[in-house]
Amino acid sequence: MVKVRSEIKVSPEEMRAAYCNALIAEAEKNENIVSIDCDLANSCGTKSFIQKFPGRAFNIGIQEQNACAMAGGLSRAGLVPFFHTFAVFATRRVYDQAFLSCAYAGQNVKICGCDSGVSAAFNGGTHMAFEDVGIMRVMPQMTIVEASDPTMMRSIIPQVANTYGCFYVRMPRKTVYDIYEEGSEFTIGKGEIIREGTDVTLIAVGMEVVEALKAADMLAEEGISARVVDMFTIKPLDEELVNRCAAETGAIVTCENQSVIGGLGSAVTEVLCKNKPCPVEMIGVQDLFGEVGPMDYLQDRFELTAPYIVEKAKKVISRK
């Protein structure tokens, strides 16, 4: 059961803490779970895991490609490796190793990329992964998930740990909003309708879920009924839900903290072209590189905030 909080506000718990605590809870039950870091345990929030399980945690240093290949080898030996680094290094830098040593080899490797999208903030354009979902989505047998709050993270990490195969877990490191009541349960591969609506559907993922909910409130003030979907599994996409939303609302806006090329927007439109064509607009990074700045500036710079979603919603409704 999924329940949205009556008051959505900034969480006192950073996302990296929610992730690490969930991983520790699973590792206490499964002695085969191991952690691999590349001199970023403090940044990625995995220091607690290292302290709890020093014999099951490996800091490989700044050699992400070797670390990813090592994860494939540890899986082959029967372990369940969780490989952590910034999203840009967890995807672009290690792509060949993730492809060959992990996915192609049929291994059980969990790749965790933090500082995704504009959450990289002052780390700037070189460290700002907008393309990570696109390149990982085309890799066969790769499941992609992005939790939108700590409660969801606690629900999906046990599934990631206990489902054989390669996963890419995408997340911001620090400040997020509490959206869901404690105890809410989510199923990987199934999106969740978290607000009903009839005029347009806002399909959002990660930090854009909060912006979609804000936009729905703004639209309601103008008499527009917006449905909000948390599509936390980008691959495999919940095609049944996408088609249902197209049939029931007739217009869709996708909302993502990443490039619209190859990301959630592409995935949704691929489904609709085959099954239930309808007007679609996309909120996301429009074929641009990242830059340095505070996250609120970057959200506005790349047009990821609620007012931009409202504009797109009105535009897509006019196209019905």
ZIVENHU-V125765 format. One line per field, one symbol per residue. psi: psi as a letter, one per 40 degrees, with the letter a starting at -180 (. if undefined). A space follows every 10 residues. Layout:
psi: ???
This chain:
psi: hhhhidhhih iehidddddd dddddddddh eehihhigff dddeeedddd ddgdeehhhe aggddddddd ddddddeeig hhhhaiddde cddedddddd dcddefighh hhhifiaeed beeaddeghd eddddddehi fhhhihieid dddddddddd dehhihihhh iidbhiihdi iiehhihheh ihhehiiedi hhhiibeedd dddddddddd deehhhihhh gehdhhigdd ddddddddde ihhihigihe headdddddd dddddghihh ihhahgfiii ihiidddddd defeiddddd dddddddee.
